[in-house]
């Protein structure tokens, strides 16, 4: 009886995998169309940015349903490889290493890359060597002058390739530091690996208390991201993003600098792509923020980069990295930073 049961179980797994592989060939365009439809129903723009649309989950409804059932039965581990491949996510450190593309002309992705946009206190012993890692992650507005020179930090997303999970499937993932061990088991994450560190950092960031006057969310699905934007800014918005990573870790010439949003009474929503097995965005709204489009020229190449400047830093921690690098303290200076790869700034449409 035992051998018959094993054979039956093996055949079931093979049939399931075959079904998943067959529908995978037809799922990509449908998934992107579903994302575009949700976008058009909620956002007053004809199309999402192409790079954001490309992050739509490639899973078909059938695939999503099957993986949800496997997760409910705690059987996803036996189908993990198929899950990772079909969903276009990173389920282990090995997958992360293979998928992450590092330009050989650039240094390894900086350990400080994630700290640039952390709005929380840092320990006093934080070394200031971050400034030598390829440019200041925080700077004064006066430091960006047309025709001037500037050292640009690392703009890369360490996991730029990953896709969203469909909302029903994302809701099955224990997205909480209290459940981190279970989370790491689901995605086969090795202890003390890069992925382990990414998961811990992202969960800490998502669960920290917001600053006074700050509104924030961690969007674990494309639908969550769109819903947050619509709830806070309405349906008529514009989306701004840095064109590419060109100029990362290099000295560049500042070209044209244009204020594209300066309504301090209606702040924009800043959404930062967070390193995680699947696509997660940390979105927040802070008071008194202006948005600039800046041409940065590296040799013959030009990158149209988005820069945001915060004019109210009074609620920021005294130990914030920006003050360690620039001096002064909360509420005394404005603080600016670039928007990294896959980050997006949402503003109310003007006119």
N, C-alpha and C positions, 0 to 999 in steps of 0.2 A: 504493500500500500504506500509506503514511504517513497519508493522510487517512482510510482505512478504520479504521486502528488508533486514531486520535484519536476518531473517531465511536464506536467500540466502547467506548473508555475513558470517554467522556462519558456514554454510555448506562448503563454500569456504575455510575458515580457517581450518576446520577439515580435509578436503581433502588434503590441503597443508601439514598439520602436519603429516598425515598418510603417505603421499608420502615421506616426509623427514625421518620418522622413518624407512620405508622399505629400502630405499637406504642406510641408515646409516650402515646397517649390511654388506654392500658390499664395502664400501668406503675406509676403512682403508688401505688395502693392495694396492689398486689402487693409493691412494694418495702417499704412500711411494714409490711405483714404479715410479710415475711421478717425485718425488723429485730425486730419484736415477738416472733416465734418464737424467734430467737436469744437475745433477752433472757430470755424465759420459761424457756428450757432451761438458762440459766446463773445468772440472778439470782432470788433468792427474793422477788420483788415481782411483783404481777399485771401491772403496766403500767409502761413507762418514762415519765419526765416528758414531757408533751405536746410541749414545745419541743424535747426531744431526739429524740423520735420523728419530729418534723417534719423533722429533718435527715437522715433515712434517704435513701439514694440513690434518685432516681426512675427510675433506669435498669432496664429489664427485662433478663432473662438474654440475650435476643437482642441488645439494644443493647450490653450489656457485651461480649459476645463479638465483635461487629463492631468496636467501638472498640479492643479488645485486638489484633485482627488488624491494624488500621490502624496501631497504634502499633508493632507488631513489624516492619511493613514500612516504617516511617518515613514514612507517608502521612497521619498525623493532621492535618498542617498544612492539607491541602486540604479537610478536613472540620471544621476547628476551630470554626467558628460553630455548626454543628449539635451538636458535642460539648459546647460550653459551654452551649448552651440546654437540651439534653436532660438533661445531668448537673446542671444548676443550679449551675454553678461560674463563677468569674471568670477568663477567659483573656487578658485584656488590661487595660491601664490604663483604656481607654475604658469597658469593661464595669464596672470598679470604680467609676468616677465615676458612671455611670448608675444602678447598683444601690444604692450606699451612700445611705442615707436619713439626712440630718442634720436634726434638729429646728431650725427657724429661730430658736427661742427660745434655743438653746444655741450656744456658740461652735464653731468647727470642731473636729473630733476632735483632742484634744491630742497633740502630738508625744511627750509623756511618758506617754501612755496605756500603752504597752507596757513602759515602764521600771518601772512600779509593782510588777510581780510578777517582776522579774528578780532571781534570787538569785545575783548575781555582782558583782564589783567594778566600780566606775565610776571614770573618770579624776578626778584631783583638781580639775580645772578645771570639773567639772560645776556649772553655775550653780544657785543655790538659788531661782531665780525660779519653779521648778516649783510652789512653794507658792502662787503667785498664779495658777496655771492653772485654779483651780477647786476647791481643797481639798487637804489633805495626803493623799498616797497611802499614807503610813505614819504611825502614831500610837501613843500609849501607851493601854493599857486604861483608865487613870484619866481620859482625856480624853473618854470616852463615858459620860455620866451621864444617867439618866432626868430629863427636864425641862430638860436643858441644851441649849446650841446648838452646832452644829458645821458646818463647811464641808465639803461632800461633793465628792470628785473626780469625774472623768468616768468613769462606769460603763459607757459604751457599748462594744460590740464593733464595730470599724470595718468588719467584713464579716459582719454578723450573719445575713445571708440564705443563705449558702452551705451546700451539702450535703456529706455524706461521699461519697467514691467507694467502690464495692464493693471489698472487700479484694483480689480477684484483679487488678483494674485498678489499684488504688493501688500494688500491688507492682511494677507495670511502670513507675512514675514514679521517676526517679532522685532520690530524696530524700536528697541529700548535697551539702555545699558544694563538694566536689571536682567535682561534675557540674552546678554551678549554671548554667553557660552553656547546656548542653543542656536543662536544666529550663526556663529562660526562653524558649528557642526553642519548646518544646512549647506553652507558654501565651501566646506572642506578647507577652512583657513588654518594655516600652520601657525602655532604660537610664536610670538615675537617676530613674525614676518612683516614685510611692508604692508600687506593687506590687513594684518592684525592691527597695525598702528593706524592705518587709514580708517578702519571701522571704529576704533576707539575714539580717535580725534573727531570724526564726524558725529558720532552719537553724543559726545560731550558738548560739542558746539550746538547740536540740536536741542539738548535738554537744559542748557544753561538759562538762567533767568535773564530776560531782556533788560536793557538799560531803560531808565525812565523815559517815557515817550516813544520807545521803540516798539514796533509791531513786527513780529517775525513768525515764520513757519518753515518747516522742512518738508518740501514737497517730494513725496516718494513715487509720484506718477505724473504723467503729463496733465491729466485732468485736475489733480491737486494744484499744479502750477497755474493753470489757466483760471481755476476758481479763485485762487488767492488774488490774482491780478484784477479780476473783474470785481471782486468784493471790495477791494481797496481803492481801485482807480476808475471803475466803470468799464463799459464796453468799448469806448472809443479811446484807444491807446496807441502808442508807437513803441516799437521795440528797437533798442540800440545795442550793438555788439561790436567788439574789436574785430577787425577784418581777419587778422591772422596773427601768428606768433612772431612774425618778422621783427627783428630788432631785439629779441630776447637776449639778455646777458651781453649786450653790446653798447658801445657809445654811438649815439645817433644825433642827427641834426633835427631840431624841431622845425617843422614847416608851418603850414596854416593852422591856426588855432581858432575854433569857432564855438561860441556858446550856443548849444542846441536846446537847452532847457534851463531856465533860470527863475522859475516861479517858486519862490521859497515858501509860499503859503500852502502849496500843494506838492508835497515831496514825492519823488519817484520811488519805485520799488526796485531794489537792487537784488538780483538773484545770482548766486555764485554756485558753480558746479562743484560738488563735493566728491572726493574720492571714496567710492563704495562699490560693492560688487555690481550693483545696477545704478542707473542714473538717479541721483538725488540732487535737489537744489535747495540751498539755504537762501531764503528770501527774507528781506527785511526792509522796513521803511523807517528812516531817520529824518528828523526835522532839519530844515535849512541846508539843502543839498543842491548844488548846481552840476550840470552835466555838460561836458565839452567833447567835441570831436577834434582830434589832433593828428596831423600828418607827422609821422616820425620816419625819417629817411636813413636807411642803413645802406651805405654805398649807393647802388642805383635803384634799390627796391624801396617802396613806400608802403607803410602800414597805416591805415586809417584807424587809429586807436581811440577808444572811449575812455575819458578821464572823468572821475567824479570828485568833487570837493565838498567836504563837510565843514560848514561854517559854525556849527554849534557842537563843540566837543566837551561841553561842561559836564556831561554825565559819564564821560569815559573814565576809565581807571587811571590813576596816577602812574601805574606801572605799564600802561599800554605801550606797545613797541614803538608807536609813532613818536611818543614823547621821549623815549630813550634815544631815538635816532636824531630827533630834531631839537631837543631841548624844550624849555617852557613846560607847560602842563595843561590840564583840562580847562577848557573855556578861554584860553589865552590866544591860541593860534588856530587857524583853519588847517585841515589836514586833507591832502588829496591822494588819490591812488588810481592806478590803471585798472580797467576791467579785463580780467584774464580770458583766455580761450574758453569758449562755451559759456561765459558769463553773459548776462543780459540785463540791461536797464530798461525798465518800463516807465513811460511817462504818459500823462494825459495828453491827448491830441489837442494841439492848439489851433483854434480857428475852425 
